[in-house]
Amino acid sequence: MKQRIRQAVILAGGHGTRLMPFTESNPKPMYLFEGKPFLEYLIKQVKGFGIERVLLLLGYMPDKIMDYFGDGALFDLKIEYVITPLEYETGLRIKGAENKLDDAFLLMYCDNYCPVDFEKLQDKYFTNGAKAQLTAYANRDGYTKNNLLLDDCGKVLVYDKKRASSNLLGVDIGYAIIDKSVVGLVSNENENFEKTVYPQLVEKRMLYAITEEHRYYSVGSWERIELTTEFFRPKKTAFLDRDGTLNVRAPRAQYIEKPRDFVWLPGAIEAVKLLKNNGYNIILITNQPGIARGHLTEDTLVEIHDKMLFDLRREGGDIDKIYYCPHNWDDGCFCRKPRPGMLYQAQKELSVNLRDCVLFGDDYRDIEAGESAGCTCSLVSEEYPLIQAVKDMLARKM
């Protein structure tokens, strides 16, 4: 039987001074998004991971959290609490809960949310001999300051809580599976758990991390609130490939080089219109190596897409955003499918949750890109065209 983590431990005891004046009368994780406290999104997320029990480590205004979440029955899991003094750092909070910890547990911060690949995180922990398996945001966009350096196998080579070392790449965002035995590395001094324990595990070569490209969202400061608000705003998003999904593919080793070369596949305009009528934002993601190979220019690509959009809008459809990769097959870029770079670019710019998105494409490279980003994917073909795939998806959603 597959080994699984059954307990989540969420650090939620700090004052949250960066979120004042809200935190003058409320704990930080009770900040509301769409009428629900931030912590509720985390609770529901771990429920979706298959976790059965949550242990909340509280300090500041614990009653407001306990009164809202109770014993967890409303969320179909068991919630327990350990309350320690407000001035305690994370080390003493976790040490004070030691007798309630599973042999291995998921440790989370109460102010970070990311749609992590929990199955991957869990599988890595149980197979690589780690005493702690972190989740690291890749931070390609410089969203925050790095505090990690990993090798190609995911082993943590440097953990720098002060973020002062050179050549760091990636940042710890929580979602860490922890072996209970490492709590013994915490002294009785009032110290930060990560700052104390993780460097010791680095020395023992027992600290690993998976890398997550999906941006994380935070309630840690006012600077992050606007993005987090947009992220939790309900939205429906569909990603579409172009050639072979919307229009007739050019012959092998040839390209759609002029607007007149763009010929719609039967039912494709109807499919786009159907998605729009059902409230979907539609994003086109397309590989266009013909640009790198000199078969068309980016200006010509704009003309082709203008023709495409004109046809759609005339029939009541539309595409909200277009992303394309102009690189050659062997350029090694992150944006060319089957790599998921265009999906993550859209994710960051539009604040979508990729695990809530659908993707339609006619090539294994489309599906590989979508699945690696967490999207629900449909492979279309001449026998199973886009219009049928869209109708089937909408029927499943009803």
Secondary structure as GFF3:
##gff-version 3
##sequence-region A 1 398
A	DSSP	beta_strand	7	12	.	.	.	ID=ss1
A	DSSP	three_ten_helix	17	19	.	.	.	ID=ss2
A	DSSP	three_ten_helix	22	24	.	.	.	ID=ss3
A	DSSP	three_ten_helix	28	30	.	.	.	ID=ss4
A	DSSP	beta_strand	32	33	.	.	.	ID=ss5
A	DSSP	beta_strand	36	37	.	.	.	ID=ss6
A	DSSP	alpha_helix	38	48	.	.	.	ID=ss7
A	DSSP	beta_strand	53	58	.	.	.	ID=ss8
A	DSSP	alpha_helix	62	69	.	.	.	ID=ss9
A	DSSP	three_ten_helix	73	75	.	.	.	ID=ss10
A	DSSP	beta_strand	78	83	.	.	.	ID=ss11
A	DSSP	alpha_helix	90	96	.	.	.	ID=ss12
A	DSSP	three_ten_helix	98	100	.	.	.	ID=ss13
A	DSSP	beta_strand	104	109	.	.	.	ID=ss14
A	DSSP	beta_strand	112	113	.	.	.	ID=ss15
A	DSSP	alpha_helix	118	128	.	.	.	ID=ss16
A	DSSP	beta_strand	132	137	.	.	.	ID=ss17
A	DSSP	beta_strand	148	150	.	.	.	ID=ss18
A	DSSP	beta_strand	156	159	.	.	.	ID=ss19
A	DSSP	beta_strand	171	172	.	.	.	ID=ss20
A	DSSP	beta_strand	176	179	.	.	.	ID=ss21
A	DSSP	three_ten_helix	180	185	.	.	.	ID=ss22
A	DSSP	alpha_helix	193	203	.	.	.	ID=ss23
A	DSSP	beta_strand	207	212	.	.	.	ID=ss24
A	DSSP	beta_strand	217	218	.	.	.	ID=ss25
A	DSSP	alpha_helix	222	232	.	.	.	ID=ss26
A	DSSP	beta_strand	236	240	.	.	.	ID=ss27
A	DSSP	three_ten_helix	259	261	.	.	.	ID=ss28
A	DSSP	alpha_helix	268	277	.	.	.	ID=ss29
A	DSSP	beta_strand	280	287	.	.	.	ID=ss30
A	DSSP	alpha_helix	298	314	.	.	.	ID=ss31
A	DSSP	beta_strand	321	325	.	.	.	ID=ss32
A	DSSP	alpha_helix	341	350	.	.	.	ID=ss33
A	DSSP	three_ten_helix	354	356	.	.	.	ID=ss34
A	DSSP	beta_strand	358	361	.	.	.	ID=ss35
A	DSSP	alpha_helix	364	372	.	.	.	ID=ss36
A	DSSP	beta_strand	376	379	.	.	.	ID=ss37
A	DSSP	alpha_helix	386	397	.	.	.	ID=ss38
###
